[in-house]
């Protein structure tokens, strides 16, 4: 406990944290201001793990009930930690070495050939079909929403996100559109509806593939909207517009060149592509090991300095970049609130350990955007300088002309598909 005590005295400068060890002895850290949190370490080994590798040990200890919140909330506890760490990682000899090793070996962790990519996707997206209904909006938009007002609901903010993406794509009725990482089909169906274009979606999730195609059939648009269970690297078609939302984080740094080369190859001469993904503002790094192990294996949220060279190598022109800073923090807040409201139902689907795991995931993700420089970037690219208007007025014009369509019918698989 002495080593952990020394570390916490250096780390906790604002807020107040009381730690009770397995012997019942307690120590107080911070400046006495709110939030005030008390945690209890249930065995002697938990403290040792926190010293050696806190990035993974905190989450595992909470999941396993070896770190419990005795006063305050898990949100307050993580908030104190991340607020004090800030954007520059707090390190000491043991953790510093661990961090360097993870950065050195990140290419191995992010090696994602097609078969491994499908297994990684299945780990997260092929969970119980009912889980996502319990915290997402009815359209199952599982990416950063576009929040225009503090009063926005998750339905409104996600509808605004789809409209914002459509505005940047400049889609015409005769266009063919490719959606890389099409999820449960909501964006593809929206783009087809708002533009009249032909849309093809790609997903590696069997669950998402079944749901999205059924939605296209039910909407009566299956002749011009279809979804394929296929890796992006296997796509051979040509498209006027390409969009990718929340998928690039699963590509891995080893494959950035191949990803943008495929976009360049699939894009027509006067085409436009838009990539929406989570990034980091503090330069290259590695994926949080707890997230990589339990939530998104093979994933990585890159710095723009790692992305732009691959775009340039592919011969694509960057025509617009927009940074969304706190939009995802607000999105995650709304998901977290819905998750907590439906926690008993989620526990019935899985168990309490699963609930603690996802609670920890949603909270740490939200606070990473609030305190640690996580952001979302939207990068628009084209092959020709004149393809996109020379000012951004066209985005506002489209959004003024199109009230966001809010989907209220929940996404459900029919019994025949689910079987």
Phi, psi and omega in degrees: 000336182296319180293317178296321178301316180297318180294314183293328176297323178284325188278311189274103181251329177235151188081177184224126181232124173253131179245125176252123183274181185294345177269355182092001178278141184236155176219148185245138182227153177106194187251010178086358180272167176285155000284156178248121185229138172241127175242156177235130175265123191273345176213167186291333185284334180299317179299319179297318179295322179296327179288315186285316187211073185297331184298328178256331187289324181298311181297317181294318180297320179293315179303318187272002179076016179267348170234114183242151179266112182268333180211138185086200183231165175300321178302314180298318181299310181291325178300316177300313181297310184290324180296321180284326177289315181071202184282337178264121185300130173284128182222159174216171193313309184291312182291325179298319177295317179299317179297317180297319179296320180294322178293319179297322185260017185293330180295326177292317180294331183258016176285110189232070170296171189304315183294318179291323177301318180294321178295321178297317180296317181299326181304325185253316191267347178259032173284183181309134182300331182280342184302311188290335175293341186271353175218345176271174173287168183299337179275357181055049172280107186253056176204175185303126175279174181244102188264117181256345182212147176300340181271358181300135169278169178296326178297314180295314183295323179288324175296321177295325177297313180297319178296319181296319177294316180299321180300321182283343183273341176053051186279137174250158184303328183277357186284152168256130186242137175246128177248105182272114185085062194275359175058222180271014170092357186298315181292315179301317179294322178294314181298321178295320182291316186282339185242338186081008184280170176268129187235133172241129178249148177240133175215155174255001180267123178296321178298311181296321180299314180295315182295313185295320178292323176296322178296320179296319178296313182296330179277355179073026183236019185297339180287342179230006174224117178220156183233133184247141174274089192201143174287144182300331183291343181267353183289131183245357184282170175248138187223145177282330181222138177230134177228145178217117186237119176069018180251330185298333177298343181261000185287313183091141188299332179296338190246010180300315180300313181296323181297310182285333172295321177294319177299314180298319181292322183277345185273135176291168184303321180255030183277166177227137176234151181223124179245124181244119185206161174282138177225182180233145183264356187255019177090177183303146180202214178220164180286138174309127187296329177293316177298317182295325183280318191253336189244300185232077177299138179081359185273159177199130176261109190272163167280151178300330179296341176269340185269315188299322178301324179290325175296316180296317180298327181283355179080019179265149179261129175280117183255345178193141171227130175234136179252123175257112188273297186258003180299320181285328175301316179291322177299312181295325176300315181293321176298316182298318180296319179291322178300313180296321178299323184255020186302320181298321178292321179291322176299324179293329177287322184235253177196180184293324179298319177299318179298317179295323179298312182287327174300314179297318178300311183294320181290311181297324178294314179301313185287337174296326176285329182280326189238341192237021169079013171290145179209173174243134175246145171242112181251121178259133181228157178211174177261340183234142183300323187271002184295320183257140178308154186280350172236168181270011181301329183299332179292310179296321181298316179296316184292326176293329184276346185232101173298137183297128179277121182259117180282127181250339180286122182293150176283122179220142172273139176289164181297324181292321178288315184297330180291000000 
